[in-house]
Amino acid sequence: MRFSYHLFLLSLVFAPASAKIADNDRGYALSVNGGIVRNIHDAGVTTLKNTGSAAQTNELNASANNQQSSVRNAAIAKAIKNNLRQLAAAADQYFLENGVVTVTLNQLVGEGKYIRKLTPVDGEDYAKLNLAQSVTQWKIESASGISVTHER
């Protein structure tokens, strides 16, 4: 019994202020916003049950989807930024080795070139970038509208 009680107390630490505690015949229960119930049984097993309304469930799902979308967008932006860094490094190396101030994407990307393969993350088009040495900032937008800027 003490083990499950300690698990229950630990769950309270992470519960919001609106949480309610109940001692029921199965052990202890934690209710958050009247919707989610966490039961800590004597055996130390935790079960989750949604006892809230459909609106509460939809609100929880919408919140989770927003967080998931935000994480997805950040990952896409980071991958695009990495592609831009690779392009910048390849272009700089090309300028040094060839003594020129302009380069095309086809001169940098492909088998036996500076970048073997440049894979778009979210439908962005790297061919639209001006790869001239005098250009110090690149801005690219993905198909889903994520905009990434890279300073060279």
C-alpha positions as MATLAB code, in Angstrom:
seq = 'MRFSYHLFLLSLVFAPASAKIADNDRGYALSVNGGIVRNIHDAGVTTLKNTGSAAQTNELNASANNQQSSVRNAAIAKAIKNNLRQLAAAADQYFLENGVVTVTLNQLVGEGKYIRKLTPVDGEDYAKLNLAQSVTQWKIESASGISVTHER';
ca = [
       0.000    0.000    0.000;
       2.806    2.442    0.802;
       4.435    1.957   -2.592;
       1.277    2.879   -4.479;
       0.643    5.808   -2.120;
       4.110    7.157   -2.876;
       3.479    6.797   -6.609;
       0.267    8.692   -6.116;
       2.030   11.476   -4.234;
       4.612   11.654   -6.995;
       1.843   12.062   -9.569;
       0.485   14.981   -7.552;
       3.759   16.826   -7.956;
       3.188   16.923  -11.709;
      -0.565   17.563  -11.534;
      -2.041   21.006  -12.233;
      -3.585   23.092   -9.475;
      -7.079   22.090  -10.611;
      -6.448   18.439   -9.721;
      -8.708   16.710   -7.210;
      -7.762   13.772   -5.006;
     -10.031   10.954   -3.921;
      -9.474    7.815   -1.886;
     -11.655    5.159   -3.456;
     -12.109    1.422   -3.028;
      -9.436    0.684   -5.665;
      -6.753    2.910   -4.157;
      -6.285    6.597   -4.856;
      -7.585    8.651   -7.786;
      -6.450   11.910   -9.284;
      -8.900   13.952  -11.355;
      -7.574   16.749  -13.543;
     -10.081   19.354  -14.734;
     -12.867   16.877  -14.075;
     -11.801   14.832  -17.071;
      -8.790   12.593  -16.689;
      -8.662   10.172  -13.787;
      -5.506    8.405  -12.698;
      -5.990    5.436  -10.405;
      -3.076    4.167   -8.356;
      -3.948    0.658   -7.243;
      -2.561   -1.156   -4.235;
      -0.435   -3.220   -6.609;
       1.245   -0.040   -7.850;
      -0.430   -0.153  -11.277;
      -1.483    3.142  -12.820;
      -4.462    3.316  -15.137;
      -5.770    6.322  -17.015;
      -9.412    6.838  -17.864;
     -11.103    9.745  -19.592;
     -14.273   10.593  -17.724;
     -14.663   14.085  -19.140;
     -16.938   15.475  -21.779;
     -16.273   15.324  -25.513;
     -15.348   19.019  -25.410;
     -12.658   18.342  -22.784;
     -11.338   15.452  -24.847;
     -11.280   17.595  -27.992;
      -9.488   20.367  -26.102;
      -6.815   17.935  -24.915;
      -6.428   16.523  -28.430;
      -6.196   20.009  -29.974;
      -3.520   20.988  -27.466;
      -1.536   17.845  -28.245;
      -1.887   18.443  -31.997;
      -0.668   22.053  -31.656;
       2.382   20.914  -29.714;
       3.034   18.156  -32.235;
       2.724   20.614  -35.135;
       5.068   23.062  -33.428;
       7.674   20.349  -32.878;
       7.274   19.184  -36.497;
       7.752   22.729  -37.838;
      10.851   23.230  -35.706;
      12.326   19.955  -36.977;
      11.621   20.931  -40.588;
      13.197   24.379  -40.097;
      16.275   22.812  -38.503;
      16.704   20.339  -41.379;
      16.314   23.112  -43.982;
      18.855   25.230  -42.086;
      21.259   22.285  -42.181;
      20.815   21.992  -45.966;
      21.536   25.721  -46.320;
      24.696   25.369  -44.188;
      25.891   22.536  -46.408;
      25.236   24.602  -49.523;
      27.107   27.587  -48.063;
      30.121   25.461  -47.161;
      30.139   23.782  -50.581;
      29.820   27.124  -52.379;
      32.662   28.655  -50.341;
      34.887   25.661  -51.092;
      34.021   25.918  -54.808;
      34.917   29.626  -54.816;
      38.299   28.910  -53.191;
      39.221   26.027  -55.464;
      38.066   27.593  -58.723;
      38.747   31.302  -58.180;
      35.228   32.347  -59.210;
      32.475   34.345  -57.528;
      29.400   32.523  -58.850;
      28.298   28.906  -58.820;
      25.180   26.963  -59.740;
      23.391   24.291  -57.758;
      24.271   21.723  -60.442;
      27.992   22.467  -59.946;
      27.697   21.711  -56.219;
      25.237   18.822  -55.967;
      25.540   15.364  -57.487;
      27.745   12.267  -57.529;
      31.400   13.214  -57.250;
      30.608   16.829  -56.334;
      30.708   18.741  -53.050;
      27.298   17.513  -51.895;
      26.331   14.046  -53.057;
      22.596   14.569  -52.659;
      20.534   17.513  -51.421;
      17.117   16.283  -50.357;
      14.330   18.848  -49.895;
      12.739   18.459  -46.476;
       9.323   19.984  -47.145;
       9.153   20.775  -50.848;
      11.538   23.749  -50.781;
      13.327   24.607  -54.034;
      17.043   25.263  -53.572;
      17.440   26.047  -57.295;
      15.823   29.434  -56.628;
      18.725   30.525  -54.394;
      21.273   33.004  -55.701;
      24.544   31.247  -54.891;
      26.827   34.161  -55.832;
      29.594   34.957  -53.372;
      28.273   38.510  -52.898;
      24.912   37.271  -51.545;
      25.197   37.104  -47.758;
      21.666   36.021  -46.856;
      19.538   33.212  -48.212;
      15.842   32.892  -47.519;
      13.848   29.849  -48.529;
      10.232   28.836  -47.939;
       8.951   25.286  -47.710;
       5.777   24.013  -49.347;
       3.943   24.237  -46.020;
       4.983   27.870  -45.509;
       7.930   27.475  -43.149;
      10.413   30.250  -43.870;
      14.117   29.807  -43.075;
      16.852   32.430  -43.363;
      20.568   31.663  -43.406;
      23.323   34.267  -42.982;
      26.528   33.386  -44.829;
];
